[in-house]
């Protein structure tokens, strides 16, 4: 994962897993069209472009699921009558398995929003967990594990000290209640771990970007 990968946008990021890779760009706050304007809040537009070919209903469904996870985390009241446009370009995907693209898009959106300086309520992260016929769980599974999985779930959490909140749960396949709770527990652990990686990446970027840092030759 990396941030500030594009020029001429307010923020950008790239996120990848063994099966997917995509770039996210954020433009905003900008002036919206009349039909997009919300008097008391920042309007959020999500655009997902596939790795090849035109967009279909598959991408529209992805956009709705991304919006459901991202919108509650943005402090929209700080920029009324403005627009934030979040655009995703898939570079690598596994076709019919949209879970990994959804997972990567949510994580890339967080990094790009931070890069753009859009106010957020908290850190949020996402993982995909597959469960095979023997009940074994795999985080961010590869294509083979996706093909043989009994169920696949994409889970997003809002990460707060001592109080993580479920933002999104999208599951396909066959599973019982105990399996679902096991997936949620594992996903929360992985989301917390990933949030620490995000914080480290952001801290490194800030350390490089702050032009007002004291020069080394002036420290003494």
N, CA, C and O of each residue as an XYZ file, in Angstrom:
880
protein
N       0.834     -1.188      0.000
C       0.000      0.000      0.000
C       0.873      1.244      0.000
O       1.973      1.245      0.553
N       0.374      2.299     -0.623
C       1.117      3.554     -0.697
C       0.123      4.699     -0.862
O      -1.023      4.497     -1.264
N       0.590      5.907     -0.543
C      -0.262      7.084     -0.656
C       0.441      8.143     -1.486
O       1.651      8.083     -1.703
N      -0.338      9.119     -1.949
C       0.169     10.203     -2.809
C       0.801      9.642     -4.072
O       1.929      9.991     -4.421
N       0.064      8.769     -4.756
C       0.592      8.129     -5.962
C       0.202      8.869     -7.234
O       0.744      8.579     -8.301
N      -0.734      9.827     -7.147
C      -1.198     10.564     -8.316
C      -0.981     12.060     -8.126
O      -0.976     12.561     -7.002
N      -0.803     12.761     -9.236
C      -0.744     14.211     -9.219
C      -2.080     14.783     -9.705
O      -2.896     14.068    -10.286
N      -2.288     16.068     -9.463
C      -3.469     16.793     -9.945
C      -4.772     16.327     -9.296
O      -5.852     16.573     -9.831
N      -4.677     15.655     -8.147
C      -5.851     15.346     -7.335
C      -5.513     15.738     -5.900
O      -4.344     15.929     -5.564
N      -6.526     15.857     -5.063
C      -6.283     16.275     -3.682
C      -5.676     15.167     -2.833
O      -4.924     15.441     -1.898
N      -5.995     13.935     -3.150
C      -5.439     12.809     -2.405
C      -5.525     11.535     -3.232
O      -6.398     11.401     -4.089
N      -4.616     10.600     -2.971
C      -4.636      9.351     -3.734
C      -3.924      8.252     -2.951
O      -3.164      8.517     -2.021
N      -4.190      7.024     -3.351
C      -3.548      5.873     -2.718
C      -3.608      4.681     -3.658
O      -4.393      4.652     -4.605
N      -2.767      3.705     -3.377
C      -2.836      2.419     -4.066
C      -2.828      1.327     -3.012
O      -2.046      1.365     -2.062
N      -3.716      0.349     -3.194
C      -3.807     -0.753     -2.240
C      -3.886     -2.054     -3.020
O      -4.545     -2.134     -4.057
N      -3.207     -3.070     -2.508
C      -3.196     -4.347     -3.222
C      -3.214     -5.510     -2.238
O      -2.781     -5.394     -1.092
N      -3.731     -6.631     -2.727
C      -3.744     -7.911     -2.024
C      -3.214     -8.950     -3.014
O      -2.914     -8.601     -4.156
N      -3.092    -10.216     -2.609
C      -2.627    -11.231     -3.569
C      -3.493    -11.348     -4.827
O      -3.024    -11.838     -5.854
N      -4.753    -10.902     -4.754
C      -5.650    -11.085     -5.899
C      -6.092     -9.788     -6.560
O      -6.599     -9.820     -7.681
N      -5.917     -8.652     -5.901
C      -6.422     -7.393     -6.457
C      -5.423     -6.267     -6.269
O      -4.556     -6.313     -5.396
N      -5.569     -5.258     -7.110
C      -4.790     -4.028     -6.971
C      -5.631     -2.908     -7.557
O      -6.227     -3.063     -8.623
N      -5.678     -1.778     -6.859
C      -6.438     -0.646     -7.383
C      -5.850      0.665     -6.888
O      -5.120      0.711     -5.898
N      -6.188      1.725     -7.605
C      -5.785      3.084     -7.249
C      -7.037      3.872     -6.916
O      -8.062      3.745     -7.586
N      -6.946      4.687     -5.874
C      -8.058      5.526     -5.457
C      -7.623      6.986     -5.497
O      -6.536      7.327     -5.029
N      -8.462      7.840     -6.052
C      -8.202      9.275     -6.047
C      -9.362      9.991     -5.376
O     -10.514      9.571     -5.486
N      -9.046     11.079     -4.678
C     -10.052     11.889     -4.000
C      -9.908     13.330     -4.465
O      -8.816     13.897     -4.432
N     -11.011     13.913     -4.897
C     -11.063     15.331     -5.261
C     -12.132     15.993     -4.401
O     -13.298     15.600     -4.433
N     -11.729     16.993     -3.637
C     -12.704     17.669     -2.802
C     -12.069     18.294     -1.577
O     -10.919     18.027     -1.229
N     -12.880     19.151     -0.927
C     -14.233     19.553     -1.334
C     -14.201     20.416     -2.602
O     -13.368     21.312     -2.739
N     -15.130     20.125     -3.527
C     -15.246     20.874     -4.774
C     -16.694     21.299     -4.966
O     -17.585     20.849     -4.245
N     -16.922     22.171     -5.947
C     -18.272     22.656     -6.225
C     -19.086     21.557     -6.901
O     -18.667     21.038     -7.935
N     -20.242     21.191     -6.341
C     -21.041     20.128     -6.944
C     -21.977     20.653     -8.022
O     -22.206     21.857     -8.142
N     -22.509     19.724     -8.801
C     -23.608     20.073     -9.681
C     -24.865     20.291     -8.839
O     -24.946     19.829     -7.701
N     -25.820     20.982     -9.395
C     -27.029     21.328     -8.629
C     -27.726     20.087     -8.095
O     -28.232     20.100     -6.973
N     -27.760     19.022     -8.876
C     -28.469     17.814     -8.449
C     -27.714     17.062     -7.355
O     -28.296     16.218     -6.674
N     -26.415     17.363     -7.178
C     -25.611     16.669     -6.174
C     -25.545     17.423     -4.851
O     -25.133     16.861     -3.837
N     -25.941     18.674     -4.854
C     -25.762     19.526     -3.678
C     -26.683     19.108     -2.536
O     -27.873     18.861     -2.729
N     -26.094     19.035     -1.333
C     -26.847     18.772     -0.109
C     -26.672     19.990      0.791
O     -25.545     20.298      1.179
N     -27.754     20.693      1.137
C     -27.627     21.985      1.838
C     -26.819     21.943      3.125
O     -26.093     22.891      3.424
N     -26.931     20.858      3.896
C     -26.299     20.827      5.218
C     -25.121     19.872      5.322
O     -24.531     19.734      6.393
N     -24.769     19.210      4.220
C     -23.714     18.198      4.314
C     -22.847     18.174      3.054
O     -23.214     18.710      2.008
N     -21.706     17.543      3.192
C     -20.831     17.265      2.064
C     -21.388     16.072      1.289
O     -21.614     15.011      1.871
N     -21.610     16.232     -0.007
C     -22.068     15.118     -0.839
C     -20.869     14.249     -1.217
O     -19.789     14.769     -1.499
N     -21.053     12.946     -1.224
C     -19.973     12.014     -1.552
C     -20.366     11.211     -2.783
O     -21.402     10.547     -2.806
N     -19.528     11.281     -3.796
C     -19.752     10.543     -5.044
C     -18.706      9.433     -5.153
O     -17.508      9.685     -5.024
N     -19.163      8.212     -5.388
C     -18.278      7.056     -5.523
C     -18.320      6.574     -6.969
O     -19.395      6.334     -7.519
N     -17.147      6.435     -7.579
C     -17.047      5.923     -8.949
C     -16.056      4.767     -8.951
O     -14.916      4.926     -8.516
N     -16.484      3.603     -9.437
C     -15.600      2.437     -9.517
C     -15.472      2.010    -10.971
O     -16.462      1.680    -11.623
N     -14.239      2.021    -11.471
C     -13.976      1.621    -12.855
C     -13.282      0.262    -12.875
O     -12.284      0.073    -12.179
N     -13.793     -0.690    -13.662
C     -13.207     -2.039    -13.685
C     -11.849     -2.056    -14.373
O     -11.469     -1.100    -15.049
N     -11.130     -3.148    -14.193
C      -9.798     -3.279    -14.791
C      -9.875     -3.315    -16.315
O      -8.940     -2.890    -16.994
N     -10.970     -3.815    -16.849
C     -11.150     -3.860    -18.302
C     -12.627     -3.784    -18.630
O     -13.469     -4.251    -17.863
N     -12.937     -3.194    -19.773
C     -14.319     -3.101    -20.216
C     -15.089     -1.993    -19.521
O     -14.574     -1.345    -18.609
N     -16.322     -1.778    -19.953
C     -17.159     -0.719    -19.356
C     -17.729     -1.149    -18.018
O     -17.754     -2.337    -17.694
N     -18.185     -0.176    -17.243
C     -18.824     -0.469    -15.966
C     -20.166     -1.161    -16.186
O     -20.865     -0.890    -17.162
N     -20.510     -2.050    -15.275
C     -21.776     -2.782    -15.343
C     -22.494     -2.650    -14.004
O     -22.073     -1.886    -13.135
N     -23.563     -3.388    -13.850
C     -24.281     -3.382    -12.574
C     -23.409     -3.906    -11.442
O     -23.634     -3.568    -10.280
N     -22.421     -4.722    -11.767
C     -21.489     -5.222    -10.747
C     -20.756     -4.068    -10.089
O     -20.642     -4.021     -8.864
N     -20.259     -3.135    -10.891
C     -19.538     -1.978    -10.356
C     -20.483     -1.043     -9.591
O     -20.093     -0.454     -8.583
N     -21.721     -0.909    -10.071
C     -22.691     -0.075     -9.361
C     -22.985     -0.635     -7.966
O     -23.139      0.118     -7.005
N     -23.060     -1.962     -7.871
C     -23.281     -2.585     -6.565
C     -22.074     -2.373     -5.660
O     -22.226     -2.122     -4.464
N     -20.876     -2.473     -6.228
C     -19.664     -2.196     -5.454
C     -19.674     -0.760     -4.933
O     -19.325     -0.510     -3.780
N     -20.073      0.172     -5.782
C     -20.118      1.582     -5.375
C     -21.055      1.784     -4.189
O     -20.735      2.535     -3.268
N     -22.205      1.122     -4.206
C     -23.162      1.271     -3.114
C     -22.609      0.701     -1.811
O     -22.819      1.274     -0.741
N     -21.914     -0.411     -1.898
C     -21.348     -1.021     -0.684
C     -20.185     -0.186     -0.140
O     -20.026     -0.053      1.073
N     -19.376      0.374     -1.039
C     -18.297      1.262     -0.594
C     -18.884      2.492      0.077
O     -18.408      2.917      1.129
N     -19.916      3.063     -0.532
C     -20.562      4.251      0.036
C     -21.124      3.955      1.429
O     -21.036      4.793      2.327
N     -21.697      2.770      1.607
C     -22.281      2.408      2.901
C     -21.226      2.355      3.994
O     -21.518      2.655      5.152
N     -19.995      1.973      3.639
C     -18.930      1.880      4.634
C     -18.221      3.204      4.856
O     -17.833      3.513      5.982
N     -18.044      3.994      3.796
C     -17.210      5.199      3.872
C     -17.981      6.418      4.371
O     -17.475      7.173      5.202
N     -19.195      6.615      3.871
C     -19.943      7.839      4.185
C     -20.106      8.094      5.681
O     -19.920      9.232      6.112
N     -20.449      7.081      6.503
C     -20.622      7.361      7.939
C     -19.340      7.813      8.636
O     -19.401      8.342      9.746
N     -18.180      7.613      8.005
C     -16.918      7.949      8.644
C     -16.425      9.347      8.282
O     -15.425      9.802      8.837
N     -17.093     10.035      7.374
C     -16.686     11.369      6.944
C     -17.469     12.421      7.718
O     -18.684     12.308      7.882
N     -16.761     13.451      8.193
C     -17.432     14.567      8.897
C     -18.085     15.478      7.855
O     -17.569     16.549      7.537
N     -19.215     15.036      7.337
C     -19.834     15.709      6.194
C     -20.371     17.098      6.542
O     -20.482     17.950      5.660
N     -20.704     17.340      7.811
C     -21.303     18.626      8.168
C     -20.307     19.784      8.102
O     -20.710     20.947      8.133
N     -19.028     19.478      8.013
C     -18.011     20.532      7.977
C     -17.919     21.214      6.612
O     -17.358     22.304      6.500
N     -18.465     20.582      5.585
C     -18.378     21.155      4.228
C     -19.751     21.088      3.543
O     -19.914     20.352      2.570
N     -20.734     21.843      4.037
C     -22.057     21.814      3.401
C     -22.010     22.379      1.984
O     -21.191     23.244      1.676
N     -22.889     21.885      1.136
C     -23.018     22.328     -0.261
C     -21.759     22.093     -1.088
O     -21.552     22.749     -2.109
N     -20.915     21.153     -0.647
C     -19.711     20.805     -1.389
C     -19.774     19.329     -1.783
O     -20.656     18.589     -1.347
N     -18.816     18.921     -2.620
C     -18.783     17.541     -3.126
C     -17.398     16.950     -2.913
O     -16.385     17.617     -3.123
N     -17.368     15.687     -2.495
C     -16.126     14.909     -2.440
C     -16.290     13.735     -3.405
O     -17.171     12.892     -3.236
N     -15.435     13.696     -4.407
C     -15.504     12.638     -5.425
C     -14.399     11.621     -5.164
O     -13.217     11.963     -5.158
N     -14.795     10.367     -4.948
C     -13.857      9.273     -4.693
C     -13.920      8.317     -5.880
O     -14.956      7.706     -6.140
N     -12.814      8.194     -6.590
C     -12.777      7.382     -7.814
C     -11.794      6.227     -7.648
O     -10.673      6.413     -7.176
N     -12.232      5.039     -8.041
C     -11.393      3.842     -7.969
C     -11.134      3.324     -9.380
O     -12.047      3.240    -10.202
N      -9.882      2.981     -9.647
C      -9.525      2.322    -10.897
C      -8.886      0.984    -10.562
O      -7.786      0.927    -10.013
N      -9.591     -0.093    -10.900
C      -9.043     -1.427    -10.649
C      -7.914     -1.702    -11.638
O      -8.064     -1.473    -12.838
N      -6.805     -2.184    -11.138
C      -5.670     -2.561    -11.978
C      -5.576     -4.068    -12.152
O      -5.094     -4.557    -13.174
N      -6.039     -4.796    -11.152
C      -6.000     -6.258    -11.170
C      -7.192     -6.762    -10.378
O      -7.470     -6.260     -9.289
N      -7.893     -7.740    -10.907
C      -9.045     -8.285    -10.197
C      -9.185     -9.763    -10.536
O      -8.471    -10.294    -11.386
N     -10.124    -10.414     -9.852
C     -10.334    -11.843    -10.074
C     -11.735    -12.098    -10.619
O     -12.368    -13.105    -10.302
N     -12.202    -11.169    -11.441
C     -13.455    -11.382    -12.151
C     -14.660    -11.452    -11.254
O     -15.081    -10.442    -10.691
N     -15.230    -12.653    -11.113
C     -16.505    -12.788    -10.425
C     -16.392    -12.596     -8.922
O     -17.414    -12.449     -8.251
N     -15.192    -12.592     -8.374
C     -15.033    -12.462     -6.925
C     -14.859    -10.991     -6.557
O     -13.747    -10.463     -6.573
N     -15.968    -10.340     -6.225
C     -15.929     -8.900     -5.940
C     -15.535     -8.586     -4.504
O     -15.277     -7.428     -4.178
N     -15.483     -9.595     -3.642
C     -15.155     -9.351     -2.242
C     -13.796     -8.673     -2.085
O     -13.655     -7.734     -1.302
N     -12.802     -9.144     -2.824
C     -11.460     -8.602     -2.656
C     -11.374     -7.165     -3.176
O     -10.617     -6.356     -2.641
N     -12.141     -6.851     -4.208
C     -12.165     -5.471     -4.699
C     -12.846     -4.547     -3.691
O     -12.399     -3.420     -3.472
N     -13.922     -5.027     -3.085
C     -14.601     -4.241     -2.054
C     -13.668     -3.983     -0.876
O     -13.575     -2.858     -0.387
N     -12.988     -5.009     -0.431
C     -12.031     -4.894      0.665
C     -10.933     -3.878      0.338
O     -10.653     -2.984      1.136
N     -10.322     -4.017     -0.824
C      -9.236     -3.114     -1.219
C      -9.734     -1.686     -1.381
O      -9.031     -0.740     -1.025
N     -10.942     -1.522     -1.916
C     -11.475     -0.181     -2.148
C     -11.707      0.570     -0.840
O     -11.404      1.760     -0.753
N     -12.233     -0.099      0.164
C     -12.483      0.554      1.449
C     -11.177      1.008      2.081
O     -11.083      2.124      2.592
N     -10.164      0.136      2.046
C      -8.867      0.503      2.611
C      -8.200      1.626      1.825
O      -7.620      2.541      2.409
N      -8.283      1.554      0.501
C      -7.694      2.609     -0.331
C      -8.412      3.930     -0.115
O      -7.781      4.988     -0.131
N      -9.724      3.883      0.088
C     -10.485      5.116      0.322
C     -10.023      5.809      1.589
O      -9.868      7.030      1.605
N      -9.800      5.046      2.658
C      -9.327      5.665      3.901
C      -8.004      6.390      3.682
O      -7.848      7.541      4.090
N      -7.054      5.721      3.040
C      -5.733      6.329      2.828
C      -5.824      7.561      1.939
O      -5.158      8.563      2.200
N      -6.645      7.498      0.887
C      -6.760      8.637     -0.025
C      -7.471      9.814      0.637
O      -7.109     10.967      0.401
N      -8.477      9.536      1.460
C      -9.166     10.606      2.177
C      -8.228     11.299      3.157
O      -8.255     12.523      3.281
N      -7.408     10.533      3.845
C      -6.408     11.123      4.744
C      -5.429     11.969      3.949
O      -5.072     13.069      4.370
N      -4.992     11.460      2.801
C      -4.053     12.190      1.956
C      -4.648     13.507      1.461
O      -3.935     14.496      1.292
N      -5.964     13.507      1.231
C      -6.639     14.716      0.742
C      -6.989     15.693      1.859
O      -7.397     16.823      1.591
N      -6.831     15.266      3.110
C      -7.167     16.142      4.228
C      -8.646     16.235      4.508
O      -9.095     17.207      5.116
N      -9.419     15.250      4.082
C     -10.852     15.228      4.369
C     -11.051     14.794      5.827
O     -10.538     13.747      6.222
N     -11.778     15.568      6.631
C     -11.952     15.210      8.047
C     -12.722     13.894      8.210
O     -13.781     13.698      7.615
N     -12.163     13.003      9.028
C     -12.790     11.711      9.303
C     -13.059     11.567     10.792
O     -12.401     12.200     11.617
N     -14.025     10.734     11.124
C     -14.375     10.515     12.525
C     -13.408      9.569     13.214
O     -13.178      9.685     14.418
N     -12.841      8.637     12.467
C     -11.951      7.655     13.064
C     -11.259      6.885     11.944
O     -11.568      7.060     10.765
N     -10.324      6.036     12.336
C      -9.712      5.107     11.389
C     -10.724      4.016     11.054
O     -11.456      3.557     11.931
N     -10.768      3.599      9.785
C     -11.586      2.448      9.420
C     -10.801      1.564      8.465
O     -10.071      2.060      7.607
N     -10.951      0.264      8.616
C     -10.215     -0.701      7.802
C     -11.134     -1.853      7.428
O     -12.230     -1.994      7.972
N     -10.675     -2.671      6.497
C     -11.490     -3.767      5.993
C     -10.619     -4.988      5.698
O      -9.451     -4.851      5.334
N     -11.191     -6.174      5.855
C     -10.529     -7.420      5.471
C     -11.561     -8.359      4.869
O     -12.762     -8.211      5.096
N     -11.079     -9.325      4.101
C     -11.922    -10.395      3.577
C     -11.480    -11.702      4.208
O     -10.285    -11.990      4.286
N     -12.443    -12.489      4.656
C     -12.159    -13.765      5.309
C     -12.942    -14.870      4.589
O     -14.154    -14.765      4.397
N     -12.235    -15.919      4.201
C     -12.901    -17.076      3.600
C     -12.868    -18.246      4.583
O     -11.966    -18.356      5.414
N     -13.869    -19.113      4.469
C     -13.958    -20.300      5.317
C     -14.101    -21.510      4.404
O     -14.984    -21.544      3.547
N     -13.222    -22.516      4.588
C     -13.300    -23.695      3.727
C     -14.228    -24.753      4.330
O     -14.838    -24.532      5.376
N     -14.326    -25.898      3.661
C     -15.238    -26.955      4.088
C     -14.890    -27.514      5.463
O     -15.755    -28.054      6.153
N     -13.620    -27.386      5.865
C     -13.176    -27.886      7.167
C     -13.289    -26.844      8.269
O     -12.905    -27.102      9.410
N     -13.818    -25.661      7.934
C     -13.978    -24.625      8.930
C     -12.760    -23.754      9.141
O     -12.765    -22.897     10.026
N     -11.711    -23.949      8.351
C     -10.512    -23.119      8.478
C     -10.753    -21.753      7.851
O     -11.401    -21.632      6.812
N     -10.220    -20.732      8.503
C     -10.443    -19.351      8.067
C      -9.156    -18.774      7.495
O      -8.066    -19.014      8.015
N      -9.300    -18.003      6.406
C      -8.150    -17.404      5.730
C      -8.431    -15.930      5.483
O      -9.482    -15.567      4.956
N      -7.483    -15.088      5.868
C      -7.610    -13.644      5.673
C      -7.057    -13.276      4.305
O      -5.977    -13.725      3.923
N      -7.809    -12.447      3.561
C      -7.426    -12.030      2.211
C      -6.994    -13.230      1.366
O      -5.843    -13.301      0.935
N      -7.905    -14.168      1.130
C      -7.562    -15.426      0.441
C      -7.146    -15.206     -1.007
O      -7.514    -14.217     -1.641
N      -6.360    -16.170     -1.516
C      -5.978    -16.130     -2.924
C      -7.093    -16.750     -3.766
O      -8.128    -17.154     -3.235
N      -6.875    -16.823     -5.081
C      -7.920    -17.288     -5.992
C      -8.328    -18.721     -5.687
O      -9.516    -19.044     -5.701
N      -7.355    -19.585     -5.411
C      -7.668    -20.990     -5.142
C      -8.561    -21.138     -3.920
O      -9.501    -21.932     -3.927
N      -8.272    -20.380     -2.876
C      -9.082    -20.462     -1.661
C     -10.455    -19.833     -1.866
O     -11.434    -20.264     -1.257
N     -10.528    -18.822     -2.715
C     -11.832    -18.247     -3.033
C     -12.694    -19.260     -3.780
O     -13.896    -19.361     -3.531
N     -12.089    -20.000     -4.682
C     -12.833    -20.966     -5.490
C     -13.340    -22.141     -4.668
O     -14.399    -22.698     -4.960
N     -12.583    -22.520     -3.637
C     -12.964    -23.692     -2.834
C     -13.645    -23.311     -1.523
O     -13.960    -24.185     -0.716
N     -13.874    -22.020     -1.301
C     -14.441    -21.570     -0.027
C     -15.900    -21.964      0.108
O     -16.654    -21.968     -0.865
N     -16.280    -22.294      1.332
C     -17.684    -22.543      1.642
C     -18.423    -21.227      1.829
O     -19.605    -21.115      1.502
N     -17.715    -20.227      2.359
C     -18.284    -18.889      2.502
C     -17.162    -17.861      2.449
O     -16.013    -18.153      2.781
N     -17.521    -16.646      2.022
C     -16.573    -15.527      1.952
C     -17.262    -14.304      2.533
O     -18.412    -14.020      2.198
N     -16.566    -13.577      3.404
C     -17.127    -12.383      4.035
C     -16.143    -11.235      3.948
O     -14.946    -11.416      4.174
N     -16.642    -10.058      3.622
C     -15.863     -8.829      3.702
C     -16.399     -8.015      4.864
O     -17.596     -7.741      4.946
N     -15.499     -7.630      5.768
C     -15.889     -6.975      7.009
C     -15.095     -5.682      7.163
O     -13.879     -5.673      6.970
N     -15.772     -4.599      7.509
C     -15.116     -3.316      7.777
C     -15.459     -2.872      9.186
O     -16.598     -3.001      9.634
N     -14.444     -2.339      9.889
C     -14.620     -1.861     11.249
C     -14.151     -0.422     11.383
O     -13.174     -0.009     10.759
N     -14.861      0.329     12.204
C     -14.370      1.614     12.707
C     -13.513      1.301     13.922
O     -13.974      0.679     14.879
N     -12.250      1.742     13.873
C     -11.303      1.399     14.926
C     -11.213      2.537     15.933
O     -10.769      3.637     15.604
N     -11.633      2.263     17.152
C     -11.541      3.217     18.255
C     -10.979      2.498     19.470
O     -11.151      1.287     19.610
N     -10.314      3.227     20.341
C      -9.684      2.625     21.506
C     -10.723      1.937     22.382
O     -11.580      2.588     22.979
N     -10.634      0.616     22.448
C     -11.528     -0.161     23.297
C     -12.958     -0.273     22.823
O     -13.792     -0.837     23.532
N     -13.272      0.247     21.642
C     -14.670      0.215     21.191
C     -14.732      0.229     19.671
O     -15.073      1.246     19.068
N     -14.406     -0.888     19.060
C     -14.467     -0.999     17.610
C     -15.913     -1.241     17.175
O     -16.655     -1.976     17.826
N     -16.297     -0.615     16.068
C     -17.688     -0.671     15.611
C     -17.757     -1.276     14.214
O     -16.994     -0.897     13.326
N     -18.670     -2.212     14.029
C     -18.858     -2.840     12.724
C     -19.495     -1.852     11.754
O     -20.564     -1.304     12.025
N     -18.831     -1.629     10.622
C     -19.347     -0.722      9.595
C     -20.038     -1.468      8.457
O     -21.052     -1.013      7.928
N     -19.480     -2.610      8.092
C     -19.998     -3.336      6.925
C     -19.753     -4.821      7.104
O     -18.676     -5.234      7.532
N     -20.751     -5.618      6.778
C     -20.613     -7.074      6.720
C     -21.312     -7.549      5.468
O     -22.533     -7.449      5.345
N     -20.526     -8.069      4.536
C     -21.080     -8.601      3.288
C     -20.588    -10.035      3.139
O     -19.386    -10.274      3.023
N     -21.517    -10.989      3.142
C     -21.156    -12.405      3.128
C     -21.875    -13.139      2.012
O     -23.021    -12.834      1.683
N     -21.185    -14.110      1.436
C     -21.760    -15.017      0.451
C     -21.421    -16.444      0.853
O     -20.381    -16.693      1.464
N     -22.298    -17.378      0.510
C     -22.025    -18.777      0.790
C     -22.884    -19.322      1.900
O     -23.891    -18.721      2.275
N     -22.484    -20.464      2.427
C     -23.235    -21.165      3.461
C     -22.440    -21.129      4.767
O     -21.262    -21.485      4.796
N     -23.092    -20.698      5.842
C     -22.430    -20.633      7.147
C     -23.482    -20.597      8.244
O     -24.634    -20.228      8.014
N     -23.058    -20.991      9.446
C     -23.966    -20.925     10.585
C     -23.557    -19.762     11.489
O     -22.612    -19.029     11.198
N     -24.290    -19.613     12.586
C     -24.067    -18.463     13.471
C     -22.686    -18.486     14.105
O     -22.024    -17.451     14.179
N     -22.241    -19.653     14.563
C     -20.936    -19.733     15.218
C     -19.806    -19.419     14.243
O     -18.815    -18.794     14.621
N     -19.948    -19.847     12.996
C     -18.933    -19.537     11.984
C     -18.877    -18.038     11.725
O     -17.795    -17.464     11.606
N     -20.047    -17.403     11.638
C     -20.093    -15.962     11.399
C     -19.436    -15.199     12.541
O     -18.680    -14.257     12.301
N     -19.715    -15.596     13.787
C     -19.098    -14.910     14.923
C     -17.580    -15.111     14.918
O     -16.828    -14.205     15.278
N     -17.133    -16.306     14.507
C     -15.694    -16.549     14.401
C     -15.047    -15.677     13.338
O     -13.938    -15.176     13.523
N     -15.744    -15.500     12.226
C     -15.245    -14.622     11.160
C     -15.152    -13.180     11.647
O     -14.164    -12.496     11.384
N     -16.178    -12.719     12.356
C     -16.171    -11.345     12.868
C     -15.044    -11.127     13.863
O     -14.407    -10.074     13.854
N     -14.791    -12.102     14.717
C     -13.711    -11.976     15.699
C     -12.357    -11.888     15.009
O     -11.537    -11.034     15.346
N     -12.123    -12.775     14.038
C     -10.861    -12.750     13.308
C     -10.724    -11.465     12.508
O      -9.649    -10.867     12.466
N     -11.811    -11.039     11.873
C     -11.773     -9.822     11.065
C     -11.453     -8.604     11.920
O     -10.689     -7.734     11.502
N     -12.031     -8.537     13.112
C     -11.747     -7.397     13.991
C     -10.272     -7.356     14.372
O      -9.662     -6.287     14.379
N      -9.698     -8.510     14.689
C      -8.279     -8.567     15.028
C      -7.419     -8.087     13.869
O      -6.471     -7.328     14.065
N      -7.753     -8.534     12.659
C      -6.970     -8.144     11.490
C      -7.159     -6.670     11.159
O      -6.216     -6.009     10.724
N      -8.368     -6.147     11.360
C      -8.613     -4.727     11.108
C      -7.816     -3.854     12.074
O      -7.283     -2.818     11.675
N      -7.731     -4.259     13.324
C      -6.928     -3.521     14.301
C      -5.459     -3.546     13.899
O      -4.776     -2.522     13.943
N      -4.977     -4.725     13.505
C      -3.574     -4.824     13.066
C      -3.316     -3.937     11.852
O      -2.290     -3.262     11.775
N      -4.251     -3.942     10.907
C      -4.090     -3.142      9.698
C      -4.123     -1.650     10.018
O      -3.416     -0.866      9.386
N      -4.932     -1.254     10.988
C      -5.000      0.162     11.364
C      -3.656      0.660     11.874
O      -3.290      1.813     11.650
N      -2.926     -0.205     12.556
C      -1.595      0.169     13.039
C      -0.636      0.370     11.870
O       0.208      1.265     11.912
N      -0.756     -0.449     10.831
C       0.071     -0.271      9.637
C      -0.277      1.043      8.940
O       0.607      1.750      8.456
N      -1.567      1.362      8.891
C      -1.999      2.624      8.283
C      -1.419      3.817      9.042
O      -0.920      4.764      8.434
N      -1.488      3.765     10.360
C      -0.960      4.868     11.169
C       0.541      5.049     10.930
O       1.036      6.173     10.847
N       1.242      3.947     10.823
C       2.681      4.021     10.576
C       2.967      4.632      9.209
O       3.860      5.469      9.078
N       2.215      4.219      8.193
C       2.399      4.758      6.846
C       2.118      6.250      6.809
O       2.859      7.011      6.186
N       1.039      6.675      7.481
C       0.678      8.097      7.501
C       1.732      8.907      8.247
O       2.088     10.009      7.829
N       2.232      8.355      9.361
C       3.267      9.061     10.122
C       4.531      9.244      9.287
O       5.171     10.294      9.344
N       4.887      8.226      8.515
C       6.074      8.337      7.652
C       5.877      9.406      6.592
O       6.799     10.164      6.290
N       4.676      9.470      6.025
C       4.401     10.483      5.011
C       4.457     11.891      5.604
O       5.032     12.800      5.006
N       3.859     12.062      6.772
C       3.878     13.371      7.411
C       5.301     13.798      7.744
O       5.657     14.970      7.617
N       6.101     12.840      8.169
C       7.478     13.152      8.480
C       8.255     13.650      7.275
O       9.163     14.470      7.412
N       7.900     13.158      6.091
C       8.578     13.599      4.864
C       8.005     14.897      4.319
O       8.717     15.678      3.687
N       6.708     15.131      4.564
C       6.033     16.261      3.928
C       6.162     17.576      4.682
O       6.092     18.636      4.060
N       6.347     17.548      5.985
C       6.364     18.786      6.755
C       7.591     19.608      6.396
O       8.713     19.253      6.757
N       7.372     20.712      5.682
C       8.499     21.526      5.211
C       9.046     22.412      6.314
O      10.126     22.984      6.171
N       8.303     22.536      7.431
C       8.756     23.407      8.503
C       9.612     22.680      9.528
O       9.955     23.252     10.563
N       9.966     21.409      9.250
C      10.812     20.689     10.189
C      12.159     21.397     10.340
O      12.683     21.978      9.390
N      12.690     21.336     11.520
C      13.963     21.992     11.787
C      15.069     21.297     11.015
O      15.220     20.081     11.132
N      15.864     22.044     10.213
C      16.966     21.439      9.479
C      17.970     20.783     10.420
O      18.179     21.246     11.541
N      18.579     19.716      9.958
C      19.520     18.963     10.797
C      20.692     19.819     11.238
O      21.189     19.656     12.352
N      21.153     20.748     10.366
C      22.310     21.553     10.702
C      22.015     22.672     11.701
O      22.922     23.371     12.153
N      20.700     22.835     12.045
C      20.321     23.869     13.015
C      19.961     23.287     14.377
O      19.691     24.040     15.312
N      19.953     21.969     14.507
C      19.532     21.357     15.760
C      20.472     21.690     16.908
O      20.056     21.730     18.066
N      21.724     21.925     16.592
C      22.696     22.232     17.646
C      22.886     23.770     17.779
O      23.667     24.225     18.615
